[in-house]
Amino acid sequence: MQIRSGLSGGQYKPLTKGDIARIHEASLKIFAEVGIKVNCPEAMELFREAGAIVDESTNIVKIPRNIVKSLIRKAPSKITLYSRGDDSAYDCEIGGTSVYLGTGGTALNVQDPGSVESRRSELKDVMNMARMVDALDNIHFYMLNVYPNDLSEKNVDVNRFGAALNRTRKHIMGGVYTVKGVKNVIKMAEMIAGSPAKLRKRPFISMVTCMISPFIIDERYGQLAIEVARKGIPLVVPSEPLCGATAPITLAGNLVVLNVDTLAGIMLTQLVNPGTPVLYGCVSSITDLRSMKYLAGAVEMGLLNAGASQLAQSYNIPIYATAGMSDSKVNDAQAGYESALTSLMVALAGGNFIHDAAGFIEFCMTASYDKLVIDNEIIGMVMRAVEGIRVDDETLAFELIKETGPGGHFVSARHTRRHMRSEQYIPQLSNRDERSIWKTGGAKDTHARATEKATQILSEQLKSYIPEDIRKRIHDNIPGIQPFIME
């Protein structure tokens, strides 16, 4: 099967150049006139030393526009988030309008294959989700997508990353919860890489901290961002402003809040360690105004993240965007059309690292094994759309058309055989049989076929991608690691 990844998007532009300029100008005015609240003492001191105006009575930091522009320019324009092993097919070279889609996190529940119910997620699910991602070629990376409710917080970081690192070769990104956890995860990754220098040269892990909308660098998340940046590990400091709740009801107003939030996080990383590989982070969406709850499958989420992709491109910074989720509780038509619409919009806008695009239902609270399989199919189709239509002498096929002439056919042409597997997306899950053949095969719908595929993947023998001697070192030297994930 042809793997389509890293293709160039940017065909869809919900914002004009004038729109982008106005959002940028409004953001600079907020930095200078409104300021951001910095509850992390170390972060506040870094901003003060850079020339920002600090009000210690309120923790408000106002940043002149020249400092904002200077710090943003320090962030790299391209980042490679590496896979492991000699095969670079799963490396994510992000920046510009290159497109990759994968899982996201962090759900508290899972839906087992064939089920319509959910249960609390456990560490075994982190491992099994990694196995699924490893087997599904169109899912380009594994962002740790479930929280192990069976562990104490102090052991969450090392076990989530450890379970994933042993079961997939693809790049692993994850949210982090404690400074000690960050240090131990990096120590573990350095063991796997062979040395600290080798990990920095080819980082196969990256991390997520958070901004609090609107305009707050929290003490805990601020310290986590500082620690990751200090270690030189790629990270994203995303923001999740919600229209009508933590941002204005208008999409443009939401994008202003988002822009200030995530640029503040980017600036912090560059104050800690200039040149830190960092992503512009958008998790913007809307709220259900009847209940004020977060909505994951809204078309407006697609618009917001497509617009954010354009903003990131204007700053020449890679983007961590959001798409592909559904508010449906089961894998039905709603789950399909909501996921497909937003994934397509953000991919065509040139979102680089599009997370949450595989496996999420129920307001991003539940990760579904079956939906991973369904979204693998959706992502394959989305990437074919991103690839677009190639027009050159070979694809125009004028000489072949001339030779074949009126009334001829192209079935047996070498040109057809040469291009038939690359020109068209070959479905792995969709059914294109005639009704009689479909009925003979059991008349299975998409969900049933997805359940079969998920069950087949999970029934296969476990693969370990960490060598046995290193697994033993991790077991002996990383506190709190659960033995079964290193088997």
C-alpha positions in Angstrom: 0.0 0.0 0.0 1.2 3.5 -0.8 1.7 5.6 2.3 0.9 9.2 1.8 2.4 11.5 4.4 4.1 14.9 4.5 2.3 16.0 1.3 1.8 19.8 0.9 -1.6 21.2 1.8 -2.5 24.9 1.8 -5.2 24.8 -0.9 -7.9 25.8 1.5 -7.6 29.3 3.0 -10.5 30.5 5.2 -8.5 33.6 6.1 -7.2 36.3 3.7 -3.8 37.9 4.1 -5.7 41.0 5.4 -7.5 38.8 8.0 -4.2 37.4 9.2 -2.6 40.8 9.5 -5.6 42.1 11.6 -5.4 39.1 14.0 -1.7 39.6 14.3 -2.1 43.3 15.1 -4.8 42.6 17.7 -2.5 40.0 19.3 0.4 42.5 19.6 -1.9 45.0 21.2 -3.1 42.5 23.7 0.5 41.6 24.6 1.4 45.3 25.1 -1.8 46.7 26.6 -3.6 43.8 28.3 -0.8 41.4 29.1 -0.6 37.8 30.2 -0.9 36.4 33.7 2.3 34.5 34.6 1.8 32.4 37.7 5.1 30.6 37.3 7.9 32.6 39.1 10.7 31.3 36.9 8.8 32.2 33.8 8.0 35.6 35.1 11.7 36.3 35.8 12.6 35.2 32.3 10.1 37.6 30.7 11.4 40.4 33.0 15.0 39.8 32.0 13.9 40.0 28.3 12.5 43.5 28.8 8.8 42.8 29.6 6.9 45.0 32.0 6.0 43.0 35.1 3.4 43.9 37.7 4.2 41.6 40.7 1.0 42.5 42.5 -1.1 40.9 39.8 1.4 38.7 38.0 0.5 40.5 34.8 3.3 40.7 32.2 3.1 43.1 29.3 5.3 42.4 26.4 6.3 45.1 23.9 5.7 44.2 20.2 9.4 44.3 19.3 10.2 41.7 22.0 7.3 39.5 20.8 8.6 39.6 17.2 12.2 38.9 18.3 11.3 35.9 20.4 9.0 34.3 17.8 11.8 34.6 15.2 14.0 32.4 17.4 11.7 29.4 17.0 12.7 26.9 14.2 10.7 26.9 11.0 11.0 23.2 10.4 11.2 20.3 12.8 11.6 16.6 12.2 9.8 14.3 14.7 11.6 11.0 14.1 10.4 7.5 14.1 12.7 4.7 15.2 14.8 2.3 13.2 16.3 2.5 9.8 13.0 3.1 8.0 12.4 6.8 7.7 8.9 6.3 6.2 7.3 7.3 9.4 9.5 10.4 10.1 7.3 13.6 10.4 9.1 16.5 8.7 6.9 19.3 9.9 6.8 22.9 8.8 5.4 25.0 5.9 2.3 23.2 4.7 3.4 19.6 5.0 0.6 17.4 6.5 0.6 14.5 9.0 -2.4 13.1 10.9 -2.5 10.8 13.9 -4.0 10.1 17.3 -4.3 12.6 20.2 -5.0 12.7 23.9 -5.9 12.3 26.6 -9.2 10.3 26.9 -10.3 8.9 30.2 -12.4 6.1 28.6 -12.0 3.5 25.9 -14.5 1.6 23.8 -13.4 -2.0 23.1 -13.7 -3.6 19.7 -17.4 -4.3 18.8 -18.7 -2.5 21.9 -21.0 0.5 22.1 -20.3 1.0 25.8 -17.2 2.6 27.3 -15.0 1.8 30.3 -12.2 3.6 32.2 -8.9 3.4 30.4 -5.9 1.6 31.8 -2.2 1.2 31.1 -2.9 -1.9 29.0 -4.9 0.4 26.7 -1.9 2.7 26.1 0.1 -0.4 25.0 -2.7 -1.8 22.8 -3.5 1.5 21.2 0.2 1.7 20.3 0.0 -1.7 18.7 -3.0 -0.5 16.7 -1.2 2.6 15.5 1.8 0.6 14.5 -0.3 -1.6 12.3 -2.4 1.1 10.6 -0.2 2.7 7.9 -2.2 5.9 7.4 -1.9 7.0 11.0 1.4 8.8 10.9 2.3 9.2 14.6 1.2 8.1 18.0 0.2 10.8 20.4 -0.6 9.1 23.7 -4.3 9.0 23.5 -5.6 7.5 26.8 -4.9 8.1 30.5 -4.0 5.1 32.7 -6.6 5.4 35.5 -5.1 2.4 37.2 -1.9 4.3 38.1 -1.0 7.1 40.5 0.0 10.4 38.9 3.6 10.1 39.9 4.0 7.0 37.7 1.9 8.1 34.7 4.5 9.7 32.6 7.1 6.9 32.5 4.5 4.2 32.0 2.6 6.0 29.2 5.8 6.7 27.2 7.3 3.3 28.1 4.3 1.3 27.0 4.2 3.2 23.7 8.0 3.1 23.0 8.0 -0.7 23.3 5.0 -1.3 20.9 5.4 1.2 18.0 8.2 2.5 15.8 6.3 5.7 15.0 6.9 9.1 16.6 5.5 9.4 20.1 4.2 12.6 21.6 2.5 12.9 25.0 1.2 15.3 27.6 3.3 15.3 30.8 2.2 15.6 34.4 5.2 16.0 36.7 8.7 17.5 36.4 10.2 14.2 37.8 8.2 12.3 35.2 9.6 14.5 32.4 13.1 13.8 33.6 12.6 10.1 33.8 10.9 9.9 30.4 13.8 11.7 28.8 16.3 9.4 30.7 14.5 6.4 29.4 14.5 7.7 25.8 18.2 8.5 26.0 18.8 4.8 27.0 16.8 3.7 23.9 18.6 6.2 21.6 22.0 5.2 22.9 23.0 8.6 24.4 21.6 12.0 25.2 23.3 13.4 22.0 21.7 10.7 19.8 18.3 11.5 21.2 18.7 15.2 20.5 19.9 14.5 17.0 16.9 12.2 16.2 14.2 13.0 18.8 11.6 10.2 18.6 9.6 11.6 21.5 8.0 15.0 22.0 5.9 16.5 24.8 2.9 18.7 25.4 2.3 21.2 28.1 -0.6 23.8 28.2 -1.6 27.4 28.3 -4.8 28.3 30.2 -7.2 30.4 28.1 -7.4 33.2 28.2 -3.8 34.4 28.7 -2.5 32.4 31.7 0.8 30.6 32.1 0.0 28.3 35.0 2.6 27.6 37.6 2.6 23.9 37.0 2.4 23.9 33.3 4.9 26.7 33.1 7.4 24.7 35.0 6.8 21.7 32.9 7.4 23.7 29.7 10.6 25.2 31.1 11.9 21.7 32.0 11.2 20.2 28.5 12.7 23.3 26.7 15.7 23.2 29.0 16.3 19.5 27.9 16.0 20.5 24.2 13.1 18.0 23.5 10.5 19.1 21.0 7.3 20.4 22.5 4.1 22.2 22.0 2.4 24.6 24.4 -1.2 24.6 23.0 -4.2 26.5 23.9 -7.9 25.5 23.9 -10.0 28.7 23.8 -13.7 27.8 23.5 -16.1 30.2 21.7 -18.5 31.8 24.2 -16.7 30.4 27.2 -13.0 31.2 27.4 -13.0 33.2 24.2 -15.4 35.5 22.4 -18.3 33.8 20.6 -16.9 34.8 17.2 -14.4 32.7 15.4 -12.1 35.7 14.8 -12.1 36.5 18.5 -11.3 32.9 19.3 -8.3 33.1 17.0 -7.0 36.2 18.7 -7.1 34.5 22.1 -5.5 31.4 20.6 -2.8 33.3 18.9 -1.8 35.2 22.1 -1.9 32.1 24.2 0.2 29.9 22.1 2.7 32.6 21.1 3.2 33.2 24.8 4.1 29.6 25.3 6.4 29.7 22.2 8.2 32.8 23.6 8.7 31.1 27.0 10.4 28.1 25.3 12.8 30.5 23.4 13.6 32.4 26.6 14.6 29.2 28.3 16.6 27.7 25.3 16.7 29.7 22.1 16.1 27.4 19.1 14.0 24.9 21.1 12.0 22.9 18.6 8.4 24.1 19.4 5.1 23.9 17.7 2.3 26.5 17.5 -0.6 24.7 19.2 -4.3 25.0 18.5 -7.1 23.0 20.2 -9.7 25.7 19.6 -13.4 24.8 19.3 -16.9 26.0 20.2 -19.2 25.3 23.1 -22.8 23.9 23.1 -24.5 27.1 24.4 -27.3 25.0 25.9 -25.0 23.3 28.3 -21.6 25.1 27.9 -19.8 21.8 27.2 -16.9 21.4 24.8 -17.8 20.2 21.3 -15.2 18.1 19.3 -17.0 17.4 16.1 -18.3 20.9 15.2 -17.5 22.2 11.7 -16.4 25.4 13.4 -13.5 23.4 15.0 -12.4 22.7 11.5 -12.6 26.3 10.5 -10.7 27.5 13.6 -7.9 25.0 13.2 -7.6 25.7 9.4 -7.3 29.4 10.3 -4.8 28.7 13.0 -2.7 26.7 10.4 -2.6 29.9 8.3 -1.5 31.9 11.3 1.3 29.5 12.1 2.4 29.6 8.4 2.5 33.4 8.6 5.0 33.1 11.5 6.9 30.3 9.8 6.4 28.0 12.8 5.1 24.4 12.5 1.6 23.8 13.8 0.1 21.2 16.1 -3.6 21.4 15.0 -6.7 19.5 15.9 -9.3 17.7 13.8 -11.0 14.3 13.2 -13.0 13.9 16.4 -16.7 13.3 16.9 -19.3 14.0 19.5 -21.1 10.8 18.7 -21.1 8.1 21.4 -20.8 5.3 18.9 -19.3 4.6 15.5 -22.2 5.7 13.4 -22.7 8.1 10.4 -22.3 11.1 12.7 -18.9 9.9 13.8 -17.9 9.4 10.1 -19.0 12.7 8.7 -17.8 14.9 11.6 -14.4 13.3 11.6 -14.0 13.4 7.8 -15.0 17.0 7.5 -12.7 18.5 10.0 -9.7 16.3 9.0 -10.2 17.3 5.4 -10.5 21.0 6.2 -7.4 21.2 8.4 -5.3 19.0 6.1 -6.2 21.0 3.0 -5.2 24.2 5.0 -1.8 22.7 5.5 -2.0 21.8 9.2 1.3 20.0 9.9 0.8 17.8 12.9 -2.9 17.2 13.1 -3.6 15.3 16.3 -6.9 13.8 17.6 -7.6 12.7 14.0 -7.8 9.0 14.8 -9.9 7.2 17.4 -11.9 9.8 19.3 -15.6 9.9 20.0 -17.8 11.4 22.8 -16.4 14.9 23.1 -12.8 13.6 23.1 -13.6 11.6 26.3 -13.5 8.1 24.7 -10.9 6.4 22.5 -12.4 3.7 20.3 -10.4 0.8 19.0 -12.8 0.4 16.1 -12.7 4.1 15.2 -8.9 3.9 14.9 -9.5 1.5 12.0 -12.2 3.7 10.5 -10.1 6.9 10.8 -7.2 5.1 9.2 -9.4 4.8 6.1 -10.6 8.4 6.4 -7.0 9.7 6.7 -6.0 7.7 3.6 -8.7 9.4 1.6 -7.9 12.8 3.1 -4.3 12.5 2.1 -5.3 11.6 -1.4 -7.3 14.8 -1.5 -4.2 16.7 -0.2 -2.1 15.2 -2.9 -4.4 16.7 -5.5 -4.3 16.3 -9.3 -0.9 16.0 -10.9 -0.9 17.6 -14.4 2.1 16.9 -16.7 2.9 15.2 -19.9 2.7 11.8 -18.3 -0.7 12.3 -16.6 -2.3 14.2 -19.5 -1.5 11.1 -21.6 -2.1 12.9 -24.9 -0.1 10.4 -27.0 -2.0 7.5 -25.5 -5.3 9.2 -26.1 -4.3 9.9 -29.7 -3.2 6.4 -30.2 -6.4 4.9 -28.7 -8.7 7.2 -30.6 -12.5 7.4 -30.7 -14.3 4.4 -29.3 -11.1 2.8 -27.9 -10.4 1.7 -24.3 -7.6 2.0 -21.8 -8.0 -1.1 -19.8 -5.0 -3.0 -21.1 -2.7 0.0 -21.6 0.7 0.0 -19.9 -0.1 3.5 -18.7 -3.0 2.2 -16.8 -1.0 -0.6 -15.1 1.8 1.9 -14.3 -0.4 4.4 -12.5 -3.5 2.4 -11.3 -2.1 1.9 -7.7 -0.7 5.4 -7.2 -3.3 7.5 -8.9 -6.3 6.1 -7.0 -6.7 5.5 -3.2 -7.2 1.8 -2.6 -9.6 1.3 0.2 -8.7 -1.0 3.1 -12.0 -0.9 4.9 -14.7 0.4 2.5 -16.8 -2.1 0.7 -17.2 -1.6 -3.1 -18.7 -5.0 -4.0 -22.0 -5.5 -5.6 -24.9 -6.1 -3.2 -25.0 -9.9 -3.9 -21.3 -10.3 -3.1 -21.7 -8.1 0.0 -24.6 -10.2 1.3 -22.7 -13.5 0.6 -19.9 -12.1 2.8 -22.2 -11.5 5.7 -23.6 -8.1 4.9 -21.2 -6.4 7.3 -21.3 -2.7 7.8 -18.3 -0.5 8.3 -18.3 -0.9 12.1 -18.4 -4.6 11.9 -15.5 -4.7 9.4 -13.6 -2.3 11.7 -14.2 -4.6 14.7 -12.8 -7.5 12.7 -9.6 -5.6 11.8 -9.1 -4.3 15.3 -9.6 -7.7 16.8 -7.2 -9.2 14.3 -4.4 -6.7 15.2 -4.8 -7.2 18.9 -4.8 -11.0 18.6 -1.3 -10.9 17.0 1.8 -11.8 18.9 3.3 -8.9 20.9 6.3 -7.1 19.2 8.9 -5.4 21.3 10.7 -2.4 19.7 13.0 -1.9 22.6 15.9 -4.5 22.7 15.8 -6.9 25.7 19.0 -5.5 27.3 17.6 -2.0 27.3 14.3 -3.1 28.6 16.1 -4.6 31.5 18.0 -1.4 32.1 14.8 0.6 32.0 13.2 -1.8 34.4 16.1 -1.5 36.8 16.7 2.2 36.6 13.4 4.0 36.0 11.3 4.2 39.2 7.6 3.1 38.9 7.8 1.4 35.6 5.3 -1.5 35.3 7.0 -4.8 34.4 4.4 -6.0 31.9 4.9 -3.1 29.5 8.6 -4.1 29.1 8.0 -7.8 28.4 
